[in-house]
């Protein structure tokens, strides 16, 4: 894909799989399954509220040839928040593509907040990520995703990239939201076009998928319009979606925290504040 030294083929590649499942016992969500292998970990910080799962890539980032899988299953009536320990960094790929799969299910009456922190893409990064979330008819999902193209504070620019980031949310087996971001060198060359990214170097999505999600639209719109962020929100048929972009990740993150706090009724997970 990119020019590379054949010696790079001998570099060790990261592999990892982390899984967690929760069931309802004595009126509370309790861990019923935990698996960790390779570079993927699932931490379970203790707290007074509903359980949290913090997924972690101990390899310190991703590069070409890495393979990571994360899975979370919520039984009926459980409420769980899942996030990542820190921003995921995708470094230049000498060869191959980093592959990440996230699979999550929420059964009847369950509530899942999947709130990963930013994904930072460096120049020559290559990432294929697929997020699949299956919901029962009355399950609730709050989901966010942020992509950052280089670190503006460090003067970094991304000129070459191979990105395929696909998110699919299904309710009762039927797709209710399919969102795909595909970017390569050609699309980056067009990024300055207002129909593309304009001068933005960070983009984000927030999606609430739940019965009555449309009711969240007006409170969400009152939070938009913050300086440095272009954001729009819409709601229909049990979905409320916010899309945002900014020249720098910091104002985007600030608005993201405000939105998540509004929707959740509480602040994002503690690791977001470190």
C-alpha atoms as one frame of an Amber mdcrd trajectory, in Angstrom:
protein
   0.000   0.000   0.000   2.757   2.449   0.986   6.432   2.205   0.023   8.243
   0.257   2.728  11.402  -1.574   3.661  10.962  -5.379   3.398  12.617  -5.625
   6.816   9.527  -4.013   8.285   7.619  -7.207   7.493   9.466  -8.865  10.375
   8.147  -6.417  12.959   5.978  -7.969  15.630   2.283  -7.181  15.237  -0.091
  -6.586  18.130  -2.977  -8.980  18.660  -5.671  -8.706  21.299  -9.180  -9.699
  22.313 -11.191  -8.373  25.248 -14.747  -9.410  26.121 -17.129  -8.613  28.951
 -20.745  -9.538  29.647 -23.197  -8.428  32.318 -26.377  -9.962  33.698 -28.948
  -8.694  36.183 -28.680 -10.153  39.682 -30.423  -8.790  42.772 -31.489  -5.759
  40.766 -27.954  -4.775  39.721 -25.780  -5.380  36.674 -23.113  -7.939  37.582
 -20.170  -9.172  35.562 -20.957 -12.615  34.142 -18.083 -13.097  31.695 -14.613
 -11.632  31.218 -11.929 -12.590  28.716  -8.633 -10.825  28.013  -5.821 -11.923
  25.739  -2.868 -10.316  24.023  -2.722  -6.528  24.019  -6.443  -5.988  24.673
  -7.645  -5.513  28.242 -10.991  -4.744  29.861 -10.731  -2.915  33.174 -13.630
  -2.643  35.605 -13.217   0.417  37.844 -15.298   0.291  40.999 -17.806   3.001
  41.727 -21.189   3.647  43.329 -23.065   3.873  40.038 -23.771   1.466  37.189
 -20.768  -0.606  36.031 -18.108   0.798  33.727 -15.885  -1.125  31.341 -12.672
   0.534  30.187 -11.080  -1.106  27.153  -7.334  -0.691  26.775  -4.756  -1.463
  24.095  -1.540  -2.092  26.019   0.511  -1.902  22.812   0.225   1.876  23.092
  -1.285   2.409  19.654  -2.018   0.736  16.342  -0.056   0.274  13.154  -0.287
  -1.827  10.015  -0.971  -5.510  10.672  -2.338  -5.112  14.214  -5.590  -6.934
  15.040  -7.800  -5.969  17.985 -11.270  -7.224  18.941 -13.569  -5.901  21.663
 -16.940  -7.303  22.707 -19.563  -6.308  25.273 -22.891  -8.052  25.934 -25.650
  -6.684  28.175 -28.420  -8.971  29.394 -31.969  -7.745  29.886 -32.382  -4.817
  32.262 -28.686  -4.010  32.705 -27.110  -0.550  32.420 -23.404  -0.305  31.561
 -21.048   2.404  30.327 -18.048   1.425  28.202 -15.161   3.609  27.100 -11.440
   3.500  26.301  -8.560   4.280  28.638  -7.213   7.033  26.411  -7.220   8.243
  22.838  -6.292   5.492  20.375  -3.330   6.486  18.207  -2.948   5.025  14.746
   0.655   5.396  13.612   2.219   5.279  10.157   1.897   1.852   8.559   4.958
   0.373   6.884   2.717  -2.334   5.449  -0.744  -3.738   5.984  -3.748  -2.255
   7.747  -4.625  -2.138  11.443  -7.951  -3.905  11.971 -10.274  -3.219  14.910
 -13.635  -4.875  15.527 -16.103  -3.755  18.201 -19.189  -5.921  18.755 -21.845
  -5.063  21.333 -25.336  -6.274  22.201 -28.033  -4.877  24.473 -31.006  -7.112
  25.271 -34.519  -6.099  26.337 -34.589  -3.031  28.583 -30.787  -2.717  28.642
 -28.973   0.628  28.366 -25.520   0.867  26.800 -23.348   3.975  26.675 -20.434
   3.274  24.300 -18.207   6.338  24.655 -14.722   5.704  23.265 -12.236   8.552
  23.402 -10.700  10.051  20.269  -8.946   8.137  17.509  -5.884  10.117  16.385
  -4.687   9.300  12.867  -1.087  10.091  11.995   0.290  10.614   8.500   0.412
   7.306   6.569  -1.938   5.632   9.036  -3.963   2.670   7.743  -7.035   1.608
   9.730 -10.061  -0.580   9.039 -12.496  -0.498  11.947 -15.967  -1.974  12.202
 -18.399  -1.282  15.031 -21.518  -3.456  15.173 -24.154  -2.897  17.860 -27.308
  -5.006  18.164 -30.232  -3.681  20.208 -33.470  -5.238  21.380 -36.662  -3.346
  20.550 -36.651  -1.289  23.768 -32.906  -1.152  24.470 -31.172   2.235  24.685
 -27.839   3.197  23.126 -25.715   6.323  23.467 -22.730   6.205  21.127 -19.974
   8.637  20.185 -16.944   8.564  17.918 -14.263  11.178  17.230 -11.619  11.135
  14.491  -8.637  13.492  14.671  -6.388  13.912  11.634  -2.988  14.723  13.141
  -2.281  16.858  16.206  -2.816  20.518  15.377  -0.864  21.699  18.431   2.209
  19.841  17.122   1.819  21.203  13.601   1.156  17.736  12.216  -0.564  17.279
   8.872  -1.965  14.101   7.386  -1.181  13.812   3.674  -1.487  10.069   3.156
  -4.142   7.936   4.789  -6.098   4.704   4.350  -9.212   4.793   6.556 -12.387
   2.734   6.544 -14.481   3.266   9.684 -17.887   1.583   9.522 -20.545   1.765
  12.263 -23.749  -0.262  12.075 -26.533  -0.189  14.662 -29.349  -2.719  14.381
 -32.603  -2.995  16.286 -34.287  -6.401  16.314 -31.864  -7.442  13.582 -32.736
  -4.576  11.235 -30.271  -1.748  10.497 -31.417   1.572  11.941 -28.165   3.434
  11.394 -25.229   2.709   9.099 -22.461   5.306   9.068 -19.246   4.854   7.086
 -16.196   7.103   6.905 -13.802   6.297   4.064 -10.761   8.476   3.414  -7.637
   8.069   1.321  -5.041  10.284  -0.305  -7.448  11.451  -2.985 -10.152  12.483
  -0.535  -7.559  14.200   1.674  -6.448  16.239  -1.337 -10.060  17.414  -1.640
 -10.472  17.997   2.101 -10.253  21.775   1.787 -13.451  21.828  -0.251 -16.375
  23.086   1.882 -18.324  20.006   0.777 -15.661  17.875   2.453 -13.839  18.865
   5.664 -13.117  22.489   4.856 -10.354  23.452   7.280 -11.523  20.958   9.923
  -9.064  18.418  11.271 -11.371  16.723  13.772 -14.835  15.263  13.213 -17.254
  13.624  15.623 -20.564  11.824  15.829 -22.978  11.449  18.744 -25.971   9.151
  18.345 -28.773   8.410  20.770 -30.826   5.415  19.652 -33.745   4.815  21.986
 -37.526   4.992  22.161 -38.353   8.706  22.379 -34.843   9.832  21.392 -36.407
  12.711  19.465 -37.161  14.433  22.782 -33.429  15.064  23.250 -33.165  17.242
  20.137 -34.157  20.659  21.531 -31.901  20.489  24.636 -29.038  19.324  22.416
 -29.498  22.136  19.912 -29.304  24.689  22.713 -25.740  23.525  23.387 -24.573
  23.908  19.792 -23.068  27.057  18.335 -19.925  26.983  20.480 -16.974  28.907
  19.083 -14.632  26.848  16.947 -17.083  24.015  16.254 -19.511  23.514  13.387
 -22.312  21.230  14.582 -25.749  20.125  13.454 -28.340  17.858  15.069 -31.388
  16.020  13.764 -33.851  13.500  15.165 -36.292  11.019  13.678 -37.843   7.619
  14.380 -36.123   6.883  17.696 -32.782   8.425  16.745 -31.070  11.702  17.611
 -27.791  12.346  15.792 -25.235  15.135  16.176 -22.375  15.690  13.724 -19.521
  18.062  14.509 -16.243  19.241  13.062 -13.512  21.630  14.168 -10.011  22.784
  13.266  -8.702  21.385  16.544  -9.733  18.484  18.756  -9.953  20.482  21.995
 -13.094  22.581  21.289 -14.700  19.483  19.793 -13.998  17.505  22.950 -15.352
  20.320  25.110 -18.653  20.279  23.213 -18.715  16.478  23.252 -18.461  16.470
  27.054 -21.312  18.990  27.293 -23.510  16.901  24.992 -22.825  13.629  26.774
 -23.484  15.260  30.138 -26.801  16.635  28.869 -27.946  13.304  27.444 -26.682
  11.124  30.303 -27.603  13.435  33.147 -24.079  12.940  34.480 -20.510  13.574
  33.341 -18.640  11.167  31.041 -16.560   8.370  32.601 -13.733   9.434  34.893
 -11.004   8.424  32.425 -12.261  11.198  30.135 -11.240  13.715  32.789  -7.663
  12.536  33.312
